[in-house]
């Protein structure tokens, strides 16, 4: 019996992410906190949270782990 990980992201094209959403995703995938990301990007934590909520909605993702997995699979 073998287990295979499903990769729904590869099957359907993902909606385009705005450049700031992509940058935010890269920071979170690199293990930075919302505060660290906000400081590095010159934003508030609220704005970082808003970007991540939009990304989750666009890609139908529910967790930070899924966001990170997607970013890694996209080479971010």
N, C-alpha and C positions, 0 to 999 in steps of 0.2 A: 504494500500500500504506500503510495507516495502522495505527498502533499504539495500542491502548487499554489503559489500566491496569485490571486487574481489581480490584474492591473487594468481597472476600468478606464484609467486615464489614457492609456495607449489606444484603446478601441475607438473612443469618440474624441473628436478635436475639442479641446478646452476653449472656452471663451477667452478672448484676448484680455490680458491684464494690463492695466495702465502702468506706465513706468514706475511710479511711486509704489504701486501695489507690488510690483516685481521686486523692487528694492526692499520693501518691508518684509516680503516673504523670504528673501535671501538672508536678512538679519535674523529672523526668527528661526530659520532652518539651521543657521550657524550656532544656535544655542543662546542667543542674546535674549534678555528679558524685554518686556514692553518698554520699561524705563530706559534701558540701555539703547534700544532701537530708537526711541524718541529723541534721546539726547544726541545720538550720532546723526540723525536725520534733521535735527533742528525742529522737531515737532512736539506736540503734547502727547501724553500717553493716550488720551482720548482719541486723538487722530489716528494713532497706530492701531488702536482697537477698532476704529471705524474701518480702516483699510482691511484689516484681517476679517472683519465681519463681511465686508463686500466680497473678498476673495472666497470665503467659505460659501457664501450664497451663490456666486457665479459657478463654482466648481462642485457644489453640493457636497461639501466636506464638513464634518462635524467636530474634528479634534485637531489639536496642534500636532499630534503624532502623524495624522494623515497629511497635514500641510507639509510637514518636514519630509515625509516620504515622497510626496509629489515633487518638492523642490529638488531633492536628490536625484530623482528619476529624470528630471529635466536638466540636470547638470548645473543647477544654481549653486 
